[in-house]
Structure formats: C-alpha cells, structure tokens
Amino acid sequence: MAELLNIENNVVIRLEFNEKESLGKSDYESWVICTLELLICNMIKKKMILTMTLYEIENLIFGIKDCIMKLDENRPYKFSFMNYEADFETSIDVVTEDEFFEIQIWFNIASYTKGKKWGYDDGVRFIADKKGVLSFYNMLLEEFRLLKNM
C-alpha cells in the first residue's frame, strides 16, 4: 500500500492495488480492484473500493513522476487525473518557489455512496514535500510492477 502524507503528517492518502479483476488484450482492457483511503488526524474520512485499468494506473504513476521532474527543473507544472469511472480526481501543482506540491483529491459522492447522494464531491487540499511525493511514487511503481508480473 502506497501512502502520501502532508508536511504536517496529519493527512494521509493511501492507494493499494488489490487484484486484477479482468485481463484484456491490452493495459486499457485490464481492470484492477483498488482501495483508496483518505485519513485525517488518523481517522478514516473516506475509504473507497474502485477499479482502474492498468493503463490508468500507469498514467497516474508517470504523471506523479513528471511532477517530481518539473520540481527538479524548477518549472511550474500541474498534473490532473480522474479515473475512467469518475470515482475520484486528483491534481498536483508544482510550487517551485517553495519547493513543494499542492495536492487535491476529490471523491465523487455518488460513487462513494453508491448513488444514495449525488451532485457534489468531497475532498481535501494539502501540501506535500518532495521526499513524501517521491516515496509515494516509488511505492506505487513497485506495486504496479508486482501487479504487471501477476
């Protein structure tokens, strides 16, 4: 399970690739069951079981890598990601002046409540440093490699 913490260590995003649900001929036809959690002050605020394709997972991982590279190059950059099922979306802004990342993650309430509530998203915006984002990237990459070899 990959974890991303904010600079104050009181907001945590966890993402885990649990198992392959179905295998297709290509990465965009191969679905993976994932667990996505948001913890604030050590309390689970949101926990969602969702599916993403291998293609989506790879795009997420390498989008995070691009953000790290842009920070190293001292170039402002924004990466946005939403899974195909629109369960969640995230964005990462590279803030070169302060050498950190502003991260937003939003959960689609209709997906989260299985349609009982709808019409809005719930989430957080927080700050993470390079060390935390790099660690998250490396954990996701390792999980992805293990998943691809299953």
C-alpha positions, -999 to +999 in steps of 0.1 A: +000+000+000+014+034-010+010+063+013+013+100+008+015+123+038+012+160+040+040+181+055+023+181+090+017+143+089-020+146+097-034+140+062-027+106+045-037+093+011-034+055+007-037+037-026-035-001-029-038-023-060-056-053-046-060-077-075-067-079-112-104-081-119-102-090-156-074-093-181-078-079-216-055-079-246-040-046-236-035-025-205-065-004-211-087-035-212-072-050-179-090-039-148-076-038-113-096-035-080-081-008-059-086+006-024-083+044-019-084+059+015-082+094+029-072+098+066-073+130+085-058+131+120-056+092+120-093+088+113-106+074+081-126+101+064-132+082+031-125+046+020-135+036-015-131+003-034-128+012-071-115-002-104-089+013-127-072-001-158-035-009-159-033+020-184-049+044-160-026+033-132+004+038-154-008+073-163-012+082-127+022+069-117+041+086-145+021+118-140+035+119-105+069+113-119+065+142-143+057+165-113+089+154-095+110+160-126+094+195-131+102+204-095+138+193-101+139+215-132+124+244-112+094+246-137+058+252-126+036+223-137+001+209-130-010+173-134-046+163-132-061+128-131-095+112-130-102+075-133-125+064-161-153+055-137-151+091-123-148+078-087-122+103-078-100+130-092-067+145-081-044+173-091-008+181-082+005+216-086+043+220-085+051+251-065+087+259-074+092+289-052+087+269-020+097+235-035+066+217-025+035+202-041-001+213-036-023+183-039-060+180-041-081+148-040-118+148-045-142+118-041-173+116-062-200+113-036-224+094-059-197+067-064-188+068-027-225+063-015-234+040-044-259+067-057-277+075-025-263+110-026-251+128-057-242+162-071-210+171-054-175+159-045-158+158-011-121+160-005-091+179+007-062+201-005-029+198+012+008+204+009+034+176+005+072+178+001+094+162-025+105+134-001+069+124+005+058+125-031+089+106-042+083+079-016+046+076-028+057+074-064+083+047-056+057+027-036+031+029-064+057+020-090+068-011-070+031-022-065+025-017-102+055-038-112+043-066-090+008-063-104+021-065-140+040-097-132+010-115-117 
